[in-house]
Amino acid sequence: MIGMDIAFPNEGRSPTPDVTAVAVANLVTQHPDQILLSHDVFLKQMWTHHGGNGFVFIPTAFTAMLAERGTNPKLIDALLRDNPARMLAGDSGLASD
């Protein structure tokens, strides 16, 4: 509708990396084979060259946050290597497949 200024509380705001790390650390204990980590760098400001986190954030800073929250290092390695490799090979890891 033209001319209506409607907004929802916290619309457009994403959770902080700490909040996300807590959520992922909890989820990974319940569904370790079903979690894929990803991030978005669609704006130039998100590139490391322009001061953003870039593509190094997940394998460095975010995995360190998971480790600080007690996630097993072998499980972190699986999140970075095994789960994506399985997904790209077409194996969901679910028993019904």
Backbone as a printed PyTorch tensor [residue, N CA C, xyz], in Angstrom:
tensor([[[  0.8390,  -1.1690,   0.0000],
         [  0.0000,   0.0000,   0.0000],
         [  0.8870,   1.2360,   0.0000]],

        [[  0.6080,   2.0990,  -0.8720],
         [  1.4020,   3.3140,  -1.0180],
         [  1.1070,   4.2740,   0.1340]],

        [[  2.1650,   4.7950,   0.7130],
         [  2.0280,   5.8040,   1.7510],
         [  1.9000,   5.2690,   3.1600]],

        [[  1.8590,   3.9580,   3.3240],
         [  1.7450,   3.3920,   4.6690],
         [  3.1290,   2.9960,   5.1670]],

        [[  3.4680,   3.4800,   6.3220],
         [  4.7600,   3.1640,   6.9190],
         [  4.5370,   2.1300,   8.0220]],

        [[  4.6530,   0.8580,   7.6540],
         [  4.4360,  -0.2240,   8.6130],
         [  5.7580,  -0.9550,   8.8180]],

        [[  6.1170,  -1.1550,  10.0560],
         [  7.3370,  -1.8950,  10.3750],
         [  7.0620,  -2.7940,  11.5760]],

        [[  7.7880,  -3.8810,  11.6330],
         [  7.6780,  -4.8090,  12.7390],
         [  8.9040,  -4.6400,  13.6410]],

        [[  8.7430,  -4.8730,  14.9340],
         [  9.8960,  -4.7300,  15.8390],
         [ 11.0590,  -5.6240,  15.3980]],

        [[ 12.2400,  -5.0720,  15.3800],
         [ 13.4750,  -5.7770,  15.0110],
         [ 13.4920,  -6.2870,  13.5750]],

        [[ 12.6400,  -5.7660,  12.7360],
         [ 12.6000,  -6.1860,  11.3390],
         [ 13.9320,  -5.8540,  10.6690]],

        [[ 14.4780,  -6.8160,   9.9480],
         [ 15.7260,  -6.6020,   9.2420],
         [ 16.9770,  -6.7870,  10.0750]],

        [[ 16.8350,  -7.1020,  11.3450],
         [ 17.9960,  -7.3140,  12.2120],
         [ 18.2470,  -8.8030,  12.3700]],

        [[ 19.4760,  -9.1830,  12.2540],
         [ 19.8190, -10.5900,  12.4380],
         [ 20.4410, -10.7850,  13.8140]],

        [[ 20.4510, -12.0280,  14.2990],
         [ 21.0610, -12.2700,  15.6100],
         [ 22.5710, -12.0330,  15.5690]],

        [[ 23.1350, -11.7430,  16.7070],
         [ 24.5870, -11.5430,  16.7930],
         [ 25.2990, -12.8810,  16.5840]],

        [[ 26.5590, -12.8640,  16.2090],
         [ 27.3030, -14.1200,  16.0710],
         [ 27.3010, -14.9540,  17.3570]],

        [[ 27.3330, -14.3040,  18.5280],
         [ 27.2970, -15.0510,  19.7950],
         [ 25.9770, -15.8010,  19.9580]],

        [[ 24.8730, -15.1400,  19.6470],
         [ 23.5560, -15.7800,  19.7450],
         [ 23.4790, -16.9470,  18.7580]],

        [[ 23.9880, -16.7340,  17.5590],
         [ 23.9880, -17.7980,  16.5480],
         [ 24.8600, -18.9670,  16.9930]],

        [[ 26.0180, -18.6810,  17.5850],
         [ 26.9190, -19.7500,  18.0390],
         [ 26.2580, -20.5980,  19.1150]],

        [[ 25.5360, -19.9810,  20.0260],
         [ 24.8170, -20.7360,  21.0640],
         [ 23.7750, -21.6470,  20.4190]],

        [[ 23.0250, -21.1070,  19.4620],
         [ 21.9860, -21.8960,  18.7930],
         [ 22.5870, -23.0620,  18.0180]],

        [[ 23.6610, -22.8030,  17.2840],
         [ 24.2980, -23.8710,  16.4990],
         [ 24.9200, -24.9110,  17.4260]],

        [[ 25.5600, -24.4860,  18.5020],
         [ 26.1570, -25.4340,  19.4530],
         [ 25.0850, -26.3530,  20.0380]],

        [[ 23.9040, -25.8330,  20.3080],
         [ 22.8050, -26.6580,  20.8120],
         [ 22.2620, -27.5830,  19.7280]],

        [[ 22.0750, -27.0720,  18.5330],
         [ 21.5530, -27.8870,  17.4380],
         [ 22.4940, -29.0180,  17.0530]],

        [[ 23.7830, -28.7410,  17.0960],
         [ 24.7610, -29.7290,  16.6640],
         [ 24.7880, -30.9460,  17.5960]],

        [[ 24.4110, -30.7660,  18.8380],
         [ 24.3460, -31.9140,  19.7430],
         [ 23.1450, -32.8000,  19.4130]],

        [[ 22.1040, -32.2160,  18.8470],
         [ 20.8880, -32.9650,  18.5190],
         [ 20.9030, -33.5430,  17.1040]],

        [[ 21.4960, -32.8110,  16.1530],
         [ 21.4630, -33.2090,  14.7440],
         [ 22.8290, -33.0070,  14.0900]],

        [[ 23.8630, -33.6870,  14.5550],
         [ 25.2140, -33.4000,  14.0750],
         [ 25.4290, -33.6380,  12.5800]],

        [[ 24.6960, -34.5730,  11.9990],
         [ 24.8860, -34.8920,  10.5810],
         [ 24.0260, -34.0410,   9.6540]],

        [[ 23.1900, -33.1680,  10.2250],
         [ 22.2450, -32.4230,   9.4010],
         [ 22.4980, -30.9210,   9.3900]],

        [[ 23.6120, -30.4710,   9.9530],
         [ 23.9000, -29.0420,  10.0420],
         [ 24.9090, -28.6500,   8.9670]],

        [[ 24.5750, -27.6180,   8.2080],
         [ 25.4990, -27.0150,   7.2540],
         [ 25.7160, -25.5660,   7.6620]],

        [[ 26.9520, -25.1400,   7.7020],
         [ 27.2720, -23.7520,   8.0330],
         [ 27.4430, -22.9540,   6.7460]],

        [[ 26.9550, -21.7310,   6.7600],
         [ 27.1280, -20.8740,   5.5950],
         [ 27.1710, -19.4190,   6.0410]],

        [[ 27.5660, -18.5490,   5.1400],
         [ 27.5550, -17.1240,   5.4160],
         [ 27.3500, -16.3920,   4.1090]],

        [[ 27.1200, -15.1150,   4.2030],
         [ 26.7620, -14.3260,   3.0450],
         [ 27.7310, -13.1600,   2.9010]],

        [[ 28.2410, -12.9650,   1.7230],
         [ 29.1120, -11.8240,   1.4480],
         [ 28.6570, -11.1530,   0.1460]],

        [[ 27.3900, -10.7780,   0.1090],
         [ 26.8260, -10.2360,  -1.1230],
         [ 27.0980,  -8.7480,  -1.3190]],

        [[ 27.5540,  -8.0710,  -0.3030],
         [ 27.9100,  -6.6600,  -0.4230],
         [ 29.4250,  -6.5040,  -0.3520]],

        [[ 29.9630,  -5.5360,  -1.0670],
         [ 31.4120,  -5.3020,  -1.0300],
         [ 31.8960,  -5.0070,   0.3820]],

        [[ 31.0490,  -4.3790,   1.1940],
         [ 31.4350,  -4.0640,   2.5720],
         [ 31.6610,  -5.3270,   3.3960]],

        [[ 31.1470,  -6.4640,   2.9490],
         [ 31.3110,  -7.7250,   3.6700],
         [ 32.6170,  -8.4270,   3.3020]],

        [[ 33.2740,  -8.0070,   2.2320],
         [ 34.5380,  -8.6040,   1.8100],
         [ 35.6490,  -8.1720,   2.7610]],

        [[ 36.6120,  -9.0320,   3.0150],
         [ 37.7320,  -8.6810,   3.8930],
         [ 38.5250,  -7.4950,   3.3230]],

        [[ 38.5980,  -7.4190,   2.0280],
         [ 39.3140,  -6.3130,   1.3750],
         [ 38.7100,  -4.9620,   1.7360]],

        [[ 37.4250,  -4.9510,   2.0520],
         [ 36.7270,  -3.7090,   2.3970],
         [ 36.3870,  -3.6240,   3.8860]],

        [[ 37.0410,  -4.4440,   4.7000],
         [ 36.8580,  -4.3580,   6.1470],
         [ 35.8300,  -5.2920,   6.7470]],

        [[ 35.2120,  -6.1350,   5.9300],
         [ 34.2150,  -7.0800,   6.4460],
         [ 34.8470,  -8.3850,   6.9010]],

        [[ 34.0000,  -9.3310,   7.2900],
         [ 34.4750, -10.6360,   7.7560],
         [ 34.8980, -11.5480,   6.6210]],

        [[ 34.3060, -11.3890,   5.4560],
         [ 34.6540, -12.2070,   4.3030],
         [ 34.3800, -13.6850,   4.5200]],

        [[ 35.0300, -14.4890,   3.6900],
         [ 34.8140, -15.9340,   3.7370],
         [ 35.6110, -16.6240,   4.8460]],

        [[ 36.4510, -15.9050,   5.5690],
         [ 37.2500, -16.5280,   6.6250],
         [ 36.5080, -16.5880,   7.9660]],

        [[ 35.3790, -15.9250,   8.0860],
         [ 34.6860, -15.8400,   9.3710],
         [ 34.2520, -17.2130,   9.8890]],

        [[ 33.6010, -18.0070,   9.0690],
         [ 33.0940, -19.3130,   9.5290],
         [ 34.2490, -20.2380,   9.9460]],

        [[ 35.2510, -20.4870,   9.0790],
         [ 36.2960, -21.4390,   9.4770],
         [ 37.2450, -20.9430,  10.5610]],

        [[ 37.2060, -19.6870,  10.9100],
         [ 38.1150, -19.1840,  11.9430],
         [ 37.3380, -18.7130,  13.1760]],

        [[ 36.7310, -17.5590,  13.0900],
         [ 36.0850, -16.9440,  14.2560],
         [ 34.8660, -17.7290,  14.7440]],

        [[ 33.9950, -18.1570,  13.8180],
         [ 32.7660, -18.8230,  14.2600],
         [ 33.0580, -20.1970,  14.8460]],

        [[ 33.9830, -20.9340,  14.2470],
         [ 34.3180, -22.2380,  14.8190],
         [ 34.9940, -22.0800,  16.1820]],

        [[ 35.7350, -20.9950,  16.3790],
         [ 36.3100, -20.7270,  17.7020],
         [ 35.1950, -20.4730,  18.7210]],

        [[ 34.1420, -19.7770,  18.3090],
         [ 32.9930, -19.5540,  19.1980],
         [ 32.3230, -20.8730,  19.5640]],

        [[ 32.2120, -21.7770,  18.5870],
         [ 31.6300, -23.0900,  18.8810],
         [ 32.5010, -23.8580,  19.8670]],

        [[ 33.8110, -23.8170,  19.6820],
         [ 34.7330, -24.5060,  20.5860],
         [ 34.6320, -23.9350,  22.0010]],

        [[ 34.5030, -22.6100,  22.1100],
         [ 34.3570, -21.9750,  23.4260],
         [ 33.0770, -22.4280,  24.1220]],

        [[ 32.0860, -22.8350,  23.3510],
         [ 30.8140, -23.2830,  23.9200],
         [ 30.7780, -24.8020,  24.0990]],

        [[ 31.9470, -25.4410,  23.9790],
         [ 32.0590, -26.8620,  24.2930],
         [ 31.8410, -27.8260,  23.1430]],

        [[ 31.7680, -27.3270,  21.9190],
         [ 31.5900, -28.2210,  20.7770],
         [ 32.8930, -28.9690,  20.5210]],

        [[ 32.7960, -30.2690,  20.3800],
         [ 33.9430, -31.1400,  20.1610],
         [ 34.6780, -30.7380,  18.8770]],

        [[ 36.0040, -30.6460,  18.9090],
         [ 36.7640, -30.2840,  17.7000],
         [ 36.5190, -31.2190,  16.5160]],

        [[ 36.3190, -32.5160,  16.7810],
         [ 36.0210, -33.4490,  15.6870],
         [ 34.6710, -33.1300,  15.0560]],

        [[ 33.7340, -32.7030,  15.8620],
         [ 32.4220, -32.3250,  15.3550],
         [ 32.5140, -31.0350,  14.5420]],

        [[ 33.3310, -30.0960,  14.9940],
         [ 33.5400, -28.8600,  14.2300],
         [ 34.1550, -29.1880,  12.8720]],

        [[ 35.1130, -30.1060,  12.8500],
         [ 35.7210, -30.5190,  11.5890],
         [ 34.6770, -31.1590,  10.6710]],

        [[ 33.7800, -31.9530,  11.2560],
         [ 32.7100, -32.5720,  10.4590],
         [ 31.7880, -31.5070,   9.8700]],

        [[ 31.5170, -30.4490,  10.6440],
         [ 30.6720, -29.3630,  10.1410],
         [ 31.3160, -28.6640,   8.9500]],

        [[ 32.6360, -28.5670,   8.9680],
         [ 33.3480, -27.8670,   7.8950],
         [ 33.6480, -28.7520,   6.6920]],

        [[ 33.7960, -30.0520,   6.9060],
         [ 34.2310, -30.9280,   5.8200],
         [ 33.2300, -32.0280,   5.4730]],

        [[ 32.9060, -32.8710,   6.4440],
         [ 32.1010, -34.0600,   6.1690],
         [ 30.6690, -33.7360,   5.7450]],

        [[ 29.9940, -32.8820,   6.4910],
         [ 28.5980, -32.5620,   6.1670],
         [ 28.4630, -31.9160,   4.7830]],

        [[ 29.2830, -30.9060,   4.4480],
         [ 29.1750, -30.3420,   3.0920],
         [ 29.5220, -31.3640,   2.0010]],

        [[ 30.5370, -32.1900,   2.2470],
         [ 30.9260, -33.1940,   1.2460],
         [ 29.7860, -34.1860,   1.0100]],

        [[ 29.1440, -34.6170,   2.0900],
         [ 28.0160, -35.5380,   1.9640],
         [ 26.8590, -34.9010,   1.2030]],

        [[ 26.5770, -33.6340,   1.5230],
         [ 25.4850, -32.9400,   0.8570],
         [ 25.7870, -32.7870,  -0.6400]],

        [[ 27.0110, -32.4090,  -0.9800],
         [ 27.3690, -32.2350,  -2.3810],
         [ 27.3710, -33.5540,  -3.1460]],

        [[ 27.5640, -34.6630,  -2.4360],
         [ 27.5060, -35.9840,  -3.0620],
         [ 26.0780, -36.4940,  -3.1850]],

        [[ 25.1160, -35.7440,  -2.6300],
         [ 23.7100, -36.1320,  -2.7390],
         [ 23.2170, -37.0180,  -1.6210]],

        [[ 23.9830, -37.1750,  -0.5630],
         [ 23.5900, -37.9980,   0.5860],
         [ 23.1710, -37.0970,   1.7240]],

        [[ 21.8990, -37.1640,   2.0980],
         [ 21.4090, -36.3090,   3.1830],
         [ 21.7860, -36.8540,   4.5560]],

        [[ 22.1570, -38.1320,   4.6330],
         [ 22.5000, -38.7270,   5.9220],
         [ 21.2850, -39.1860,   6.7100]],

        [[ 20.0980, -39.0370,   6.1380],
         [ 18.8850, -39.4430,   6.8220],
         [ 18.5850, -40.9060,   6.5600]],

        [[ 18.0370, -41.5950,   7.5330],
         [ 17.7600, -43.0220,   7.4260],
         [ 16.7380, -43.3360,   6.3350]],

        [[ 15.8520, -42.4140,   6.0080],
         [ 14.7920, -42.6660,   5.0400],
         [ 15.2860, -42.6210,   3.5990]],

        [[ 16.5390, -42.2060,   3.3710],
         [ 17.0520, -42.1260,   2.0000],
         [ 17.3370, -43.4870,   1.4250]]])
